[in-house]
Structure formats: structure tokens, C-alpha cells
């Protein structure tokens, strides 16, 4: 079942999940899930699933989970009902229920899948930014200056140089969210769902995946701007909701909201179908199977109100 674009956000519980790849019946044998008792240890792995579910978990369920969360908000997670629905679409003869022990295993593996998915975006963004800065500039202060310029100073995140495929040198900004560093980071998402055929993927645009890609690059540039050689492995260095989602910070004796995520989402909400097509096409150039995106050698690009009340600047005419 295919949904029209206008119906995408109003049919989350009915958005064609029945089209997700199902494991063939000959690949699955009967199993009594009620009798499963998960091991009492801190970490779970797919090996804790019934043996006959391992292949389906890898090639159908896990990619379908990534596909789904990629359409949510950047720091949202699927509800229990979403997990059950997706599992039951992938394993129609082995229905999951939240009251069963198997659900405890599956839900924890979903959490780990999402954490790894976000981590890969953060790692890829840092690699791309560092590669560009170190390959283009020999001196430390030049790399800091470049990171500062790419990051820009737009507090509402509506127009930052690193967004664009072309920017500066008298050229009007064009190719929004098509810079190589964003495209390569977004490619980690496309790579992670590569097992799913096109017809089995959700019709919704991957708003959350794109937003996380942009936030991951912004994080990498923010730390590069400070001049540190590597992002510290401390709470403030984490790519987390606490740091890169909407949050409060103390300022002049009071707490003010920092709209790290919603600012980005509001800009993404301005994208037209043509721009989405170009963004996904650019990211697809760097996407590979098995979550191994190609890292580009250089990064292209040179040098009040309601959140939706602004014009998106992109002079790409689509030609």
C-alpha cells in the first residue's frame, strides 16, 4: 500500500508496514515464545533471539526499525506498539506481544539498534569534518577559522554555510543540505536500510535521519571551532538528546530553552519535493550496503517570529 505525500504524517499507524519484507515461511520454524526466559545479564545480543529469527532480524526487522525511526523526530523512539507492529509484519507467523518475555529482548535490541544508528552518524560527521580540515589546511588556526566559517552564526539555524553544496565567493547559496559532509552522514542511514527493497520502505521523508545528520555535522564543527583535536569522551561531548535536542540552559539567572533540534526540523519542514529528491540523490552517491558509507576527500563549499515564518534560501532551480 502506498500513501500519498499529503497523507504521510496522518497515517503513522497505517503507513504500509504490511509491505515490509517478510521472512519466508521456509526460513522459520515453529517456536514457543511463551517459554523463552532471557538471560540475566546486562547486555543482550541478537543471539538471545530464537535461532530461526536471527536472519529475519538482520535483513528485515532491524532495517525496518531504522527506516521507521528515520521518519520520526530526530530524538524520538518508537512506541511499544510500533515495535510490535513492525515485528509482526516481518514475522507474520510469529506474533509478538508486549506481555511476552520475547518482547523484553526485542525492545532492548531496538534501543541498541537506535543508539548504534545515531552513533554511526556522529562518527561519520566527525570523520568528514576532520578529513576536510586536515587535508585542506596545514595550520591549526586555519582549520579553526574554516570550521568557524562553515558553522556560521545563525542562532535560528536557518542558513549556515555547511548546509549548501555551493556557498560564498559571490555565488548565491544553492543545494541546501547537499554538502558532501551532510550527504555522507545521511548516507549512513540509507546504507543501514539497504536490505529493504524500495517498495518495502515507508513513503515518508526521512526527516529525523536528515535532522540528526545536520546536528551531527554541527556538533563536529562546533568542537572543531574550539581547536580541540578530538571531541572529549565526557557527558558534554556526547551526541545525545541532552546536548543536541531541545533543552534548557541557565542564562542571566534564569533558564532559557535552546531549540537545537526543533530549529533544524522547522527548516527541514520548508523543503519542497524537488529539494528532497536532490538531497536523497546526493546522499545515495555515498551510500553502500552494510552501513559502510564512502568518506569524501573534500567538503564542497566556499566561503522574531513564528518558527515557520521565514523563507528558505536555496537558489538551485532544479536544472
C-alpha positions in Angstrom: 0.0 0.0 0.0 1.4 3.4 -1.0 0.4 6.6 0.7 0.1 10.0 -1.0 2.6 12.5 0.4 -0.2 14.6 1.9 -1.3 11.6 4.0 2.1 10.6 5.3 2.0 12.4 8.7 -1.6 11.5 9.3 -1.3 7.7 9.0 1.6 6.7 11.2 -0.2 3.6 12.4 -1.3 2.6 9.0 1.5 3.6 6.7 2.0 0.5 4.7 4.0 -1.5 7.2 2.4 -4.6 5.6 4.8 -4.0 2.7 7.9 -4.7 4.8 9.9 -7.7 3.7 8.6 -10.8 5.5 10.7 -13.8 6.3 9.8 -16.7 4.1 7.9 -19.5 5.9 10.6 -22.0 4.9 13.2 -19.9 6.8 11.3 -20.0 10.0 10.3 -23.0 12.2 7.7 -23.1 14.9 8.9 -21.8 18.3 7.1 -21.5 21.7 7.9 -17.8 22.5 6.0 -18.0 25.8 8.6 -20.3 27.2 11.6 -18.0 26.5 13.5 -16.8 29.5 16.1 -14.2 28.7 19.5 -14.5 30.4 20.0 -12.3 33.4 22.9 -10.2 32.3 23.5 -6.5 31.4 23.9 -6.9 27.7 21.7 -8.6 25.2 22.5 -9.6 21.6 20.6 -11.0 18.6 21.8 -14.4 19.7 19.3 -14.2 22.6 16.5 -14.4 20.0 15.1 -17.7 18.8 17.7 -19.1 16.3 15.1 -19.1 13.5 14.6 -15.4 13.9 18.3 -14.3 13.5 18.3 -13.9 9.8 15.0 -12.1 9.7 16.1 -9.8 12.5 19.2 -8.8 10.5 17.7 -8.4 7.0 14.1 -7.3 7.7 13.3 -6.2 11.3 16.4 -4.1 12.1 16.4 -2.3 8.8 12.7 -1.7 9.1 13.1 -0.2 12.6 15.8 2.2 11.2 13.5 3.1 8.3 10.7 3.9 10.7 12.7 6.0 13.2 14.3 7.9 10.3 10.9 9.4 9.7 10.3 10.4 13.3 11.7 13.4 15.1 15.5 13.4 15.5 15.4 12.2 19.1 12.2 10.2 19.1 12.0 6.5 19.7 9.3 4.0 18.6 6.5 3.2 21.0 6.0 -0.4 22.1 3.0 -0.6 19.7 5.3 0.4 16.8 7.8 -2.3 17.8 5.1 -5.0 18.0 3.6 -3.9 14.7 6.9 -3.9 12.8 7.9 -7.2 14.2 4.6 -8.8 13.3 4.9 -7.5 9.8 8.3 -9.1 9.5 7.3 -12.3 11.2 3.6 -12.8 10.4 3.5 -16.3 11.7 5.2 -15.5 15.0 3.2 -12.7 16.5 4.8 -10.6 19.3 3.0 -9.3 22.3 4.2 -6.8 25.0 3.4 -9.3 27.7 5.7 -11.9 26.5 9.4 -12.4 27.5 10.4 -12.2 23.9 9.3 -8.5 23.8 11.7 -7.7 26.6 14.6 -9.0 24.4 13.3 -7.4 21.2 12.7 -4.0 22.8 16.2 -3.8 24.3 17.7 -4.8 20.9 15.7 -2.0 19.3 17.2 0.5 21.8 20.7 -0.7 21.0 19.9 -0.5 17.2 18.8 3.1 17.6 21.8 4.0 19.7 24.2 2.5 17.2 22.4 4.2 14.3 22.8 7.6 15.9 26.4 6.8 16.9 27.3 6.0 13.3 26.0 9.4 12.1 28.1 11.2 14.8 31.3 9.2 13.9 30.8 9.8 10.2 30.3 13.5 10.6 33.4 13.9 12.7 35.4 11.9 10.2 34.2 14.0 7.3 34.8 17.3 9.0 38.3 16.3 10.2 39.3 15.0 6.8 38.3 18.2 5.1 40.0 20.4 7.6 43.3 18.4 7.8 43.5 17.8 4.1 42.8 21.5 3.2 44.7 23.4 5.9 48.1 22.7 7.4 48.0 25.2 10.2 45.9 24.8 13.3 44.5 28.4 13.3 43.4 28.0 9.6 41.4 24.8 10.5 39.8 26.7 13.4 38.9 29.6 11.1 37.5 27.3 8.5 35.3 25.4 11.0 34.1 28.8 12.3 33.2 30.0 8.9 31.4 26.7 7.9 29.4 26.8 11.1 28.3 30.4 10.7 26.4 32.3 13.4 22.7 31.9 12.6 21.2 31.2 16.0 18.0 30.0 14.4 19.9 27.6 12.2 18.1 28.7 9.1 21.2 29.5 7.0 24.6 28.0 7.7 27.4 27.7 5.1 27.9 23.9 5.8 24.3 23.3 4.6 25.0 24.1 1.0 26.6 22.4 -2.0 27.6 25.9 -3.2 28.1 28.9 -1.0 30.3 32.0 -1.0 32.6 33.6 -3.5 29.8 35.7 -4.8 27.6 32.7 -5.6 24.1 32.5 -4.3 23.6 29.6 -1.8 22.3 26.5 -3.6 21.9 22.8 -3.0 20.6 23.1 0.6 21.6 20.0 2.7 23.6 18.7 -0.2 27.1 19.5 1.0 29.2 16.4 1.0 29.6 16.3 4.7 25.8 16.2 5.2 25.2 13.9 2.3 27.8 11.4 3.5 26.4 11.5 7.1 22.9 10.9 5.8 24.3 8.1 3.7 24.8 6.1 6.9 21.1 6.0 7.2 20.5 4.9 3.6 23.2 2.3 4.0 21.6 1.0 7.2 18.3 0.3 5.4 19.8 -1.1 2.2 18.5 -4.5 2.8 14.9 -3.2 2.4 13.7 -3.1 -1.2 12.5 0.4 -2.3 8.9 -0.8 -2.4 9.1 -2.0 1.2 10.2 1.3 2.6 8.0 3.9 4.1 6.8 6.7 1.8 7.5 9.4 4.5 10.6 11.5 4.0 13.5 10.7 6.5 13.1 13.9 8.4 14.6 12.6 11.6 17.6 11.0 9.8 18.3 14.2 7.9 17.9 16.3 11.1 20.3 14.0 13.0 22.8 14.2 10.1 22.7 18.0 10.3 23.0 18.0 14.1 25.9 15.6 13.9 27.8 17.8 11.5 27.0 20.9 13.6 28.4 19.1 16.6 31.6 18.2 14.8 32.1 21.8 13.6 31.3 23.2 17.0 34.1 21.2 18.6 36.5 21.8 15.7 35.8 25.5 16.2 37.3 25.3 19.7 40.5 23.9 18.3 40.4 20.6 20.2 42.0 17.7 18.3 39.2 15.3 19.3 35.9 15.5 21.0 36.2 14.7 24.7 34.6 11.5 25.9 32.7 13.3 28.6 29.0 14.0 29.0 29.3 17.4 27.3 30.9 15.7 24.3 28.2 13.2 23.8 26.0 13.2 20.7 22.8 13.0 22.9 19.4 14.4 23.3 20.6 16.3 26.4 23.2 18.2 24.3 21.7 18.2 20.8 18.0 18.0 21.4 15.9 20.9 22.7 17.0 21.7 26.3 17.2 24.4 28.8 20.3 26.3 29.9 20.9 28.9 32.6 21.3 32.4 31.3 21.4 35.7 33.3 19.8 34.0 36.3 17.1 32.2 34.5 16.6 29.1 32.3 16.1 29.6 28.6 15.2 27.0 26.0 17.8 26.0 23.4 15.9 24.8 20.3 18.8 22.7 18.9 16.5 20.1 17.3 13.3 22.0 16.6 15.1 24.8 14.8 16.5 22.2 12.3 13.2 20.5 12.0 11.5 23.8 11.1 14.0 24.4 8.3 13.5 20.8 7.0 9.8 21.4 7.1 10.3 24.1 4.4 11.8 21.7 1.9 9.9 21.0 -1.3 9.6 17.7 -3.1 12.2 18.7 -5.6 14.7 19.5 -2.9 14.1 16.2 -1.1 14.7 14.4 -4.3 18.0 16.2 -4.7 19.1 15.6 -1.1 18.4 11.9 -1.2 20.1 11.6 -4.6 23.2 13.3 -3.3 23.3 11.1 -0.2 22.8 8.0 -2.3 26.1 8.6 -4.1 27.9 7.8 -0.8 25.6 5.1 0.4 26.8 1.5 0.4 25.5 -1.7 1.8 26.2 -3.0 5.3 26.4 0.5 6.8 29.8 1.4 5.3 29.5 4.8 3.7 32.2 6.3 1.4 34.0 9.2 3.1 34.7 12.0 0.6 38.1 13.6 0.4 36.9 17.1 0.5 34.0 19.2 1.6 32.4 21.4 -1.1 31.5 25.0 -0.4 33.4 28.3 -0.1 33.4 30.8 1.7 11.4 37.2 15.5 8.6 35.4 15.0 6.8 32.2 14.3 9.2 29.3 13.7 7.7 28.7 10.3 7.6 32.3 9.3 10.7 32.5 7.2 11.9 31.9 3.6 14.2 29.0 2.9 17.2 30.3 0.9 18.2 28.0 -1.9 18.9 29.3 -5.4 19.1 25.9 -7.0 16.5 25.9 -9.8 16.5 22.2 -10.1 18.1 22.2 -13.5 
